[in-house]
Structures are given as structure tokens and as C-alpha cells.
Amino acid sequence: MRSSSSELKRELVRVPDEWPLIGHIAFGLIDRGTNLIQVRPVTTCPLCCVFCSVDAGPCSRRRQVEYVVELDHIVEWFAEVAKFKGSRDIQAHIDTVGDPLTYPELVDLVQALSEVEGVSVISLETHGPLLTERVVDELEAAGLTRINLSIDSLDPNLAKELAGVSWFDVTRVAELAEYIARCTSLDLIITPVWVPGLNDREIPRIIEFATRIGAGKRCPPLGIQKYEAHKHGRKPRGVKPMSWGAFYAKLREWERAYGVKLVLRPEDFGIRRAKELPLAMRRGEVVRAKVVGPGWLRGQALAVARGRVVTVVGVRDHEPLVGQWVKVRVLRVKHNIYVARMA
């Protein structure tokens, strides 16, 4: 694996039981008002994808720490959120800001989530660098329902370039995709990120590959993702995001050419509206918060207020603040994810 000085300086923070697991974008749980609950037990990733929207992997320049959540802690919080939503037709989607296969207790996590009342679907999103047939079999036996596998190019050299590491073997990942589709009960959806100017010619090849191996037993076989330039993400030189209109127009053109559904809706995956956890704070509000540790990105600290985790931005040095109660003004609130600044 390629390493860097920024990786060596990063601390791995084990999230203690005292920290809430609602409020942060990078770890814990995210409730966006549907029957699907996003589960984020870890933030690490072995790849350095050139288009990564969250600057993941060993070459990250913005991250100052990585987080890992203990198994019992995240399952306990998940069970409470599922209960709040009615414990009916609940979906657990493990979609970290890295790769979930770096979580050391992933199989146990899937098993525990499958035992929560009302859970009907457990899925995970990965680029597959750490997948093996054995891991696939263990996840299937534990209760995993679907793997969302991001294959961005079938060309080995281009796949390495996009992944940002020379050891990435997309041929092996493609073999595992075929194994999942043909030799297991798991559903498989191939989810390439379309990066204009870099992998345009690969998307039709990936469509043909997904349909040929039999991806999508119970869901659409493909979920093509549109590249977006995020504030804290990576921006490949010369690449400009295409408009949503142009993106969907091309998807519909490919739908007609290949006879496969590409313009997707939440209903295609059984996702429906469900009551959302109430907000603990409002934008513009000043609240007392206890600083508990370093923030995920440089210039941030982590605080707890009203039973939620809060990202405090604009912090030069978090260490003198840890353990202190401070006043912060809430800047952004969306789906119980909180960003604030010292008041």
C-alpha cells in the first residue's frame, strides 16, 4: 500500500461509549428520514481514488484522525433508531467514508444488525480491494443482503490510475463480482463513478459486464454515480462535473441501447419515507457543548451537546479545549448532522 507522511501523522480514535452516534457525517449512524439507516463504523480506506469526495485513504491531506466504533456501541444505537422508526422493514446500509471492509468486526456487525427487530435488508458499499470468496461467504452467512460494488473501469491500468494505488487489481474484483452474482444468494449492484474525461468509454463496458454476469437478482444491476466536486474532496485536473440533465440524458440513451434500467428511484430498492429523529439544535442557535476530542478534518474539534456529536470548525488547536465546556453557534444542520463554530 502506498503510504504518506499525512497518513503516519493521523491518529486512530476509538469512539468511546460516552459519545453519541448521531450528529457526525463520518462515523455512527445517519437518518435521512427513510426506512434506510446509514451505518458508519469506521472511516479508513486502503485506496486513494483520484475522485474521492471525502478525501479517503493514505494520501489524504485534510484528515487529521480516523475513527472506529466498537461493535456493541453502534449496534445498540442502531437498535434504538430502528425502534424509533417502528421496527418494520428497516434497511441497514454500511456505507462508510472509506471502505467498510477495513472494519475488523464487519462480519459480526452484519450478524448483529440482522438480529435487530424489523431489519429486512443489510447492504454495504465497497470498491472490493479487500474482498475474497471467503469474506463474501462469511458475510452471506451472517445475513448480508446486497453488495454495492464500485467498479470504475475494467481496464487494469486505468483502474489503478483511478484508485490512486499501483497494487489495485480490478481483474480480481471482477472475478469476485462474478462469484457474488453466480455462486451466492447475495444481490449485487455494480456502482461505477462516472468521471467525465477519464472513464467515459468504460461505462458501456461496465454495463455489458454487469448484465452478462447476472448482477441485480432483486434490484437493478447498476447504479451509475455522477462525479461531483466536493469542497473537501479530490478534484482530478481538467475534470468538470457534468450537469444533471446531461447525466440523466445519457443514462436514458444507454437504457435504450442496452435494455437495462439505469435511472433509479428509491422505490427500486424498497426505500420509503419513515419518521426522522427530531433535531436537537437549530441553525443559528448558541449551545453549550463539551469538547471531547479531535475533529475529523484539520481545523476541527469534536464536541457533544444535547445528546448529539457536533463538529466545531475554525479551531486552530483542539488539545487545550478537550474536556472544556464551550459555547458554540450552530452553522449547519441537516439530517441531525451538526456543524458549529465557537461563539
C-alpha positions in Angstrom: 0.0 0.0 0.0 1.2 3.5 -0.8 1.9 5.5 2.3 2.5 9.2 3.0 3.6 11.4 5.8 0.0 12.6 6.3 -1.1 9.0 6.9 1.7 8.5 9.5 0.6 11.6 11.5 -3.1 10.5 11.6 -4.4 9.1 14.9 -6.9 6.3 15.1 -9.6 7.4 17.5 -11.7 4.6 19.1 -15.1 6.2 19.7 -15.9 5.7 23.5 -19.3 4.6 24.7 -19.9 8.0 26.1 -20.0 9.6 22.7 -23.4 9.8 20.9 -23.5 8.1 17.5 -25.8 10.7 15.9 -24.5 14.0 14.6 -21.4 13.3 12.6 -21.0 12.7 8.9 -18.1 10.3 9.2 -19.0 7.8 12.0 -22.0 6.5 13.7 -25.5 6.5 12.1 -27.2 8.8 9.7 -31.0 9.0 9.5 -32.3 10.8 6.4 -36.0 10.3 7.1 -36.4 6.9 5.4 -36.5 3.3 6.4 -32.8 3.1 5.5 -30.3 3.8 8.2 -26.7 4.5 7.2 -24.2 2.7 9.3 -20.6 4.0 9.5 -18.4 2.0 11.9 -15.1 3.1 10.5 -13.5 5.8 8.3 -10.3 4.1 7.0 -9.7 3.1 3.4 -6.8 1.4 1.6 -7.3 3.3 -1.7 -6.6 6.9 -2.8 -9.3 7.3 -5.6 -8.5 10.4 -7.6 -12.1 11.5 -7.5 -12.8 10.6 -3.8 -15.5 13.0 -2.5 -14.3 12.5 1.1 -10.5 12.5 0.7 -10.1 9.0 2.0 -7.1 6.8 2.1 -3.4 7.0 3.0 -2.8 10.0 0.7 -5.4 12.2 2.5 -4.3 15.8 3.0 -7.3 17.0 5.0 -8.0 14.3 7.6 -6.2 14.6 10.9 -7.8 11.5 12.5 -9.6 8.3 11.6 -12.5 6.8 13.7 -13.5 3.3 14.6 -16.7 2.5 16.6 -16.9 -0.5 18.9 -19.4 -3.2 17.8 -21.8 -3.2 20.8 -21.9 0.6 20.8 -23.0 1.0 17.2 -25.5 -1.9 17.3 -27.1 -0.5 20.5 -27.6 2.9 18.9 -28.9 1.3 15.6 -31.5 -0.8 17.6 -32.8 2.4 19.2 -33.1 4.2 15.9 -34.8 1.2 14.3 -37.2 1.1 17.2 -38.0 4.8 16.9 -38.8 4.2 13.2 -41.2 1.4 14.1 -39.1 -1.7 13.8 -40.6 -2.5 10.4 -38.9 -3.1 7.1 -35.7 -1.4 8.2 -32.6 -1.3 6.0 -29.1 -1.1 7.3 -26.7 0.3 4.7 -23.0 0.2 5.6 -21.5 3.0 3.5 -18.5 4.5 5.2 -16.4 7.5 4.3 -13.7 4.9 3.5 -14.2 1.2 2.9 -16.3 -0.9 5.3 -14.1 -3.9 4.7 -11.4 -2.2 6.9 -13.7 -2.7 9.9 -12.2 -5.6 11.8 -15.6 -6.8 13.1 -17.6 -6.4 9.9 -19.0 -10.0 9.8 -20.0 -9.7 13.5 -21.6 -6.3 12.7 -23.7 -7.8 9.9 -24.7 -10.7 12.2 -25.8 -8.3 15.0 -27.7 -6.0 12.7 -29.6 -9.0 11.2 -30.8 -9.8 14.7 -32.3 -6.3 15.3 -36.1 -6.4 15.2 -37.5 -5.2 11.9 -34.4 -5.4 9.8 -35.1 -6.7 6.4 -32.1 -5.6 4.3 -28.4 -5.2 5.1 -26.2 -3.9 2.3 -22.7 -2.5 2.1 -20.7 -0.3 -0.4 -17.2 -1.2 -1.4 -14.6 -0.9 -4.1 -13.7 -4.5 -3.3 -9.9 -4.3 -2.7 -10.1 -6.4 0.4 -12.8 -8.9 -0.8 -12.2 -12.6 -1.1 -14.5 -15.5 -1.7 -14.2 -16.4 2.0 -15.2 -12.9 3.1 -18.1 -13.0 0.7 -19.3 -16.3 2.1 -18.9 -15.2 5.7 -20.9 -12.0 5.0 -23.6 -14.0 3.3 -23.9 -16.5 6.2 -24.0 -13.5 8.7 -27.1 -12.1 6.9 -25.8 -9.6 4.4 -28.4 -9.0 1.6 -26.6 -7.0 -1.0 -23.1 -5.7 -2.0 -22.9 -2.4 -3.9 -19.6 -2.9 -5.7 -17.9 0.1 -7.2 -16.0 -0.8 -10.4 -15.0 2.4 -12.2 -13.0 0.7 -15.0 -12.4 -2.8 -16.3 -9.1 -1.7 -17.8 -6.4 -2.7 -15.3 -4.2 0.3 -15.9 -7.0 2.8 -15.8 -8.4 1.2 -12.7 -5.1 1.6 -10.9 -5.0 5.2 -12.0 -8.5 5.9 -10.8 -7.9 4.0 -7.5 -4.7 6.0 -6.9 -2.6 2.9 -5.9 -0.5 0.7 -8.1 -1.5 -2.6 -6.4 -5.2 -2.4 -7.1 -6.3 -5.4 -9.2 -9.6 -4.8 -10.9 -9.4 -8.1 -12.7 -9.6 -9.8 -9.3 -12.5 -7.6 -8.2 -14.4 -8.5 -11.5 -13.8 -12.2 -10.7 -15.4 -11.7 -7.2 -18.3 -9.8 -8.8 -19.0 -12.8 -10.9 -18.7 -15.1 -7.9 -21.2 -13.0 -6.0 -23.6 -12.9 -8.8 -23.4 -16.6 -9.8 -22.4 -18.5 -6.7 -24.2 -16.8 -3.8 -27.7 -15.7 -2.9 -26.4 -12.1 -2.4 -27.8 -9.4 -4.6 -25.1 -7.4 -6.5 -25.3 -3.9 -7.9 -22.3 -2.5 -9.8 -21.9 1.2 -8.9 -19.2 2.9 -11.0 -18.4 6.6 -10.6 -18.6 8.2 -14.0 -15.7 10.8 -14.1 -16.1 12.8 -17.4 -12.9 12.7 -19.5 -11.4 9.8 -17.5 -13.6 6.7 -17.8 -16.3 7.7 -20.3 -15.6 4.7 -22.6 -15.6 2.3 -19.6 -19.2 2.9 -18.6 -20.7 1.0 -21.5 -18.2 -1.9 -20.9 -19.3 -2.0 -17.2 -22.9 -2.0 -18.2 -22.3 -5.0 -20.5 -20.3 -6.7 -17.8 -22.9 -6.3 -15.1 -25.7 -7.7 -17.3 -23.5 -10.5 -18.6 -22.7 -11.9 -15.1 -26.3 -11.6 -13.8 -26.0 -8.7 -11.4 -29.2 -7.5 -9.9 -31.2 -10.5 -8.8 -33.8 -8.5 -7.0 -32.7 -4.9 -7.7 -31.4 -3.1 -10.7 -27.9 -4.4 -11.8 -26.3 -1.0 -12.0 -26.2 2.2 -10.1 -24.1 4.6 -12.1 -22.8 7.5 -9.9 -22.2 11.1 -11.1 -18.9 12.6 -10.2 -19.3 15.7 -8.0 -16.6 18.2 -7.0 -16.9 18.4 -3.2 -15.3 21.1 -1.0 -13.2 18.6 0.9 -12.9 16.0 -1.8 -10.4 15.4 -4.6 -10.7 17.1 -7.9 -8.9 15.5 -10.9 -7.1 18.0 -13.0 -9.1 19.1 -16.0 -12.3 17.3 -14.9 -15.5 19.3 -14.7 -18.7 17.7 -13.3 -21.4 17.3 -16.0 -24.9 18.7 -15.4 -27.6 16.5 -14.0 -29.6 17.0 -17.2 -26.8 15.7 -19.4 -26.1 12.9 -17.0 -29.7 11.6 -17.0 -30.0 12.1 -20.7 -27.0 9.8 -21.3 -28.4 7.2 -18.8 -31.6 7.1 -20.8 -29.7 6.7 -24.0 -27.9 3.7 -22.5 -31.1 2.3 -21.2 -32.5 2.2 -24.7 -29.3 0.8 -26.1 -28.7 -2.0 -23.5 -32.3 -2.7 -22.3 -31.4 -2.2 -18.7 -32.7 0.2 -16.0 -30.2 2.9 -15.2 -32.3 5.8 -14.0 -33.0 4.7 -10.5 -35.5 5.6 -7.8 -35.6 4.8 -4.0 -38.6 2.6 -4.6 -36.4 0.3 -6.8 -34.6 -0.7 -3.5 -37.7 -0.7 -1.2 -36.7 2.6 0.3 -39.7 4.6 1.6 -40.3 7.6 3.8 -40.2 7.0 7.6 -40.2 9.3 10.6 -36.9 11.1 11.2 -35.2 11.6 14.5 -36.1 15.1 15.9 -33.5 17.8 15.7 -31.6 18.6 19.0 -30.4 22.0 17.8 -31.4 24.6 15.2 -29.2 26.6 12.8 -28.1 29.9 14.4 -28.7 28.6 18.0 -25.9 29.1 20.6 -25.5 26.0 22.8 -23.1 24.7 25.5 -21.0 21.8 24.3 -18.3 19.7 25.8 -15.2 19.3 23.7 -14.3 15.6 23.7 -11.6 15.1 21.1 -10.1 16.0 17.7 -12.3 16.6 14.7 -12.1 14.5 11.6 -10.5 17.2 9.4 -7.8 19.7 10.1 -9.0 22.8 11.9 -11.9 20.9 13.6 -12.7 19.7 17.1 -15.4 17.2 18.2 -17.9 18.2 20.9 -21.1 16.8 22.5 -24.2 18.8 23.1 -27.8 17.7 23.9 -27.1 14.0 23.1 -25.5 14.7 19.7 -22.0 14.9 18.3 -21.1 18.3 16.9 -18.3 19.2 14.6 -16.7 22.5 15.7 -14.9 24.2 12.8 -12.3 27.1 12.8 -10.3 25.5 15.7 -6.5 26.0 15.5 -5.6 23.6 18.2 -8.2 21.2 19.8 -6.0 19.8 22.5 -6.3 22.7 25.1 -10.1 22.5 24.6 -10.6 18.8 25.3 -12.7 18.4 28.5 -13.9 22.0 28.5 -17.4 23.3 28.1 -17.7 26.0 25.5 -20.4 28.0 23.7 -20.8 27.2 20.0 -23.1 28.7 17.4 -24.7 26.1 15.1 -23.9 26.9 11.4 -25.4 23.9 9.6 -28.0 21.3 10.5 -29.2 18.6 8.1 -30.5 15.1 9.0 -29.2 15.6 12.6 -25.6 16.3 11.3 -24.3 19.3 13.1 -21.5 21.8 12.3 -20.8 24.7 14.6 -18.2 27.4 15.4 -17.0 28.8 18.7 -19.4 31.6 19.8 
